[in-house]
Amino acid sequence: MFIQTESMPDPNRMKFFPGKNVSKDVTPREFQINEENAASPLATRLFEIGGLSTVTLYEDCVMITKYDDKEWQTLKPMILGAIMDHYVSGEPVLRGQDGNSDSEFAIEDKPEDESVINNIKEILESRIKPAADQMGGEVNYKGYKDGIVYVEFIGPTTALTQGMGNILSHYVNEVTAVRDFRDAIPKPGLDSEEAKEVLKVLEEKINPSVAGHGGHVTLIDLKDDIAFIRLEGGCQGCGMADATLKNGIEVEIKGAVPTITSVLDVTDHAEGLNPYYAPN
């Protein structure tokens, strides 16, 4: 099996073409390390390598995003091996066609919002998607509710969030904000007692410390014994982010909640606009 690779404008992203069909869906499926990946045995196998933040399944290729501190020279042989092992195993790439991570997305468009939604979709097609395409990614409409447009960001397109909000609210008065659709997916882990303890640590110890650097740390989810966090503001893209995570955040969280064995950073550091310390 010969797998071809293609570099992307973002050095943390790379496409892998196995020479076989990957997904039957025209719309790409993006999986993140902090999501339930049982729907894709291939994504699960790839995340076991470590160092990968997203796996996106296209019809003919797999696009992988690595963390800043990882090198393709080290990861590529393991990724190629994992893809080959998957196809040899005979397992499906996706378990069915409706078992993906957005199946729990609860926002449904209302008939009375049809006119507003049509205007939103038209602007996305004419103004937003061309910009996303130039970045090597995609932005897909997912839903609209109470002035908020929910979209799926694929690739580095989260950087378009603020601009999208400005454009959409300018042309569609009812729009007040744009959000990643995953923010609307219920996360039972955030209602647990462990999550409340983690939030307390973040609010009382971590965020007051990083606030001086213009940073903020958000708890994204808690599953089993793993806490998933996102670094924002001056912490996003900061050259000291990994040290802050390992020597500060993780130590404080584990100390307060002994049942947590790992703290994973799911931040897209490549999109950091104002890091406190410039990355090397």
Stockholm file with secondary structure:
# STOCKHOLM 1.0

chainA/1-280         MFIQTESMPDPNRMKFFPGKNVSKDVTPREFQINEENAASPLATRLFEIGGLSTVTLYEDCVMITKYDDKEWQTLKPMILGAIMDHYVSGEPVLRGQDGNSDSEFAIEDKPEDESVINNIKEILESRIKPAADQMGGEVNYKGYKDGIVYVEFIGPTTALTQGMGNILSHYVNEVTAVRDFRDAIPKPGLDSEEAKEVLKVLEEKINPSVAGHGGHVTLIDLKDDIAFIRLEGGCQGCGMADATLKNGIEVEIKGAVPTITSVLDVTDHAEGLNPYYAPN
#=GR chainA/1-280 SS CCCEEEECSSTTEEEEECSSCCCSCSSCEEEETTSCCTTCHHHHHHHTTSSEEEEEECSSCEEEEECTTCCHHHHHHHHHHHHHHHHHHTCCSSSSSSCSTTTTCCCCCCGGGHHHHHHHHHHIIIIIHHHHHHTTCEEEEEEEETTEEEEEEESSGGGGHHHHHHHHHHHCTTCCEEEEGGGGSCCGGGGSHHHHHHHHHIIIIIHHHHGGGTEEEEEEEEETTEEEEEEEETTTTCTTHHHHIIIIIHHHHHHHCTTCCEEEECCCGGGCSSCSSCCC
#=GC SS_cons         CCCEEEECSSTTEEEEECSSCCCSCSSCEEEETTSCCTTCHHHHHHHTTSSEEEEEECSSCEEEEECTTCCHHHHHHHHHHHHHHHHHHTCCSSSSSSCSTTTTCCCCCCGGGHHHHHHHHHHIIIIIHHHHHHTTCEEEEEEEETTEEEEEEESSGGGGHHHHHHHHHHHCTTCCEEEEGGGGSCCGGGGSHHHHHHHHHIIIIIHHHHGGGTEEEEEEEEETTEEEEEEEETTTTCTTHHHHIIIIIHHHHHHHCTTCCEEEECCCGGGCSSCSSCCC
//
